Amino acid sequence: MSEQVHHKMASDFVSIGLAFSSSSPDQRQILGSILLGGGVGPAIKSLRSGAGAQIRAAAQQVLSRAGAAADDLSWLAEIEHDKFVLLLQQFVATQLPLLQSLQELHLFAQATLQQPSSPLMGQLAEVVQAGTDESHKRCARMLGARAKMLHTNLPLSSFHSVYQIVQDFAGHCDKLLGGAQAQGFSLRGALLSHAKTFVDGLHKNKLDKLGALLEQETWDQAEVHPRWQAVADRIRNRSLGEISVDPSAPVARTLGVDGKQYRVCGSLLLMLEMVAEYMLCADQLPALCTDIVQRVVELLKTYNSKTCQLVLGAGAMKLAGLKSITARHLVLASQCLSVTLCSIPPVRAHLGNYMPARYEPLLVELDRIAKDYVEHRSEIYTKIVQIMKDRIDFWCNSIKGAGQDMSWVKSPDHGPYMLGILNDTTKLFKVLMLYLPPEQLKLILQQITSLLNHHLVSHLSGLNLSDPQLASHLQLDIAHLISSLEALKGFNTQFVGLRDFSQNKLAHATGASSE
């Protein structure tokens, strides 16, 4: 066979092969004859080179419509997001047919030769792989040129639109390669790198925003707009997505979680919205779930530690200008922690759906955080009880020691110290009753009652109980304290220690038996 014929066969093989999808039956018959005749090996290099040129030209054609230069893609960082998405869609729309055509050529040759393990079939498979690599590199270049906008202040929904287009494109290419992921240049790797950078930027923005809000937090009760309630419901039900609420729906005073109502602060509502967005992020970027779990862990830790610094550590007095940290501030902070504790289990379950088995230990971090929240809340309750203890100390010290005004003993009125204790206890109880759910209220009331039954009795026991007039007055004061507190609706507790002290020790001192 002459060199001229060989050249003609190679030329026909390349020209028909590069446009195989649109080739006619006659052209395919010619191609089949060339394949069966052998000798097309040298033309494979030209086919590969021509396929790469086609792919580059198609990519440049898409970009040229927007007035782009051949090599400078920096302008992609400046265009609007919707325009970039459109360009990406157009790129994919022009690339897939070219890659599909190469794969169809490969399948045609396989059917014609019936020799799947022949060197020629391996060479044609390499052509498809090389074409896919070239196309993926072009796509990655577009993403790289857009990186600044992809990573900075882009909403999750906008990034996801880009992510999904590229992910679908990579998936289509895998199918063309027989169901296996491309072995050459990894478009998925490039996409994953951009996604990680996006999540890092998203997380930094969240931490900055949460930190700024916490520094301004006055720990007052926030109004709960229907949107915030919808966020809490979606976390609990693990039904993420766009939130639509009736604009005419009334604003609530409490946040409903698990059938209970909580009075919370604005910073907690924002933090819940951030957690919900991370859950949605796991839905839309499941390949990054391990990263997302770590970000959620850090977010929850940050909220817990900063809340501790600002409330228990009294940092809000300096940063937010509070005059003091009151029981109301403490109770509201505890309720924010309680809502977060209710939210951790559904968050853990949701993220766990996307976690590979080998990374599941990361979820244990959420369990540890839950324990930290419980301990923090217990410390807040201890601080509330300590406030009451300090008030008892203050009032009792006003009647102890030399030089104290004891004229009140001769007055028929109740002692100022006991009225002060009663007033402080009543105020604290009303705050607790307003903000705490029954089970937590009961826990703190038990500790406050213990203070009255033991700590107050300890103070009173240090007075000169051999004075019958003083002992008699103390009996009347204790009776007034007990009857007043028992008259408060919800103050369900027992004053065993106070009664025993009054009915035994004081009664013995006065020589009479009275309540």
Buried (B, 14 or more C-beta within 10 A) or exposed (E): EEEEEBEEBBEBBBBBBBBBEEBEEEBBEBBBEBBEEEBBEEBBEBBBEBBBEBBBEBBBEBBEEBEBEEEEBEEBBEBEBEEBBBBBBBBBEBBBEBBBBBBBBBBBBBEBBEEEEEEBBEBBBBBBBBBBBBBBBBBBBBBBBBBEBBBEEBEBEBBBBBBEBBBEBBEBBBEBBEEEEBEBBBBBEBBBBBBBBBBEBBBEEBBEEBEEBBBEBBBEBBEBBBBBBBBBBBBBEBEBEEBEEEEEEEEBEBBBBEEBEBBBBBBBBBBBBBBBBBBBBBBBBEBBBBBBBBBBBBBBBBBBEBBBBBBBEEBBBEBBEBEEBBBBBBBBBBBBBBBBBBBBEBBBEBBBEBBEEEEEEBBEBBEEBBEBBEEBBEBBBBBBBEBBBEBBBEBBEBBBEEEEEBEBBEEEEBBBBBBBBBEBBBBBBBBBBEBBEEEBBEEBBEBBBEBBBEBBBBBBEEBEBEBEEBBBBBBBBBBBBBEBBEEEEEBEBEBEBBBEBBBEBBBEBBEEEEE
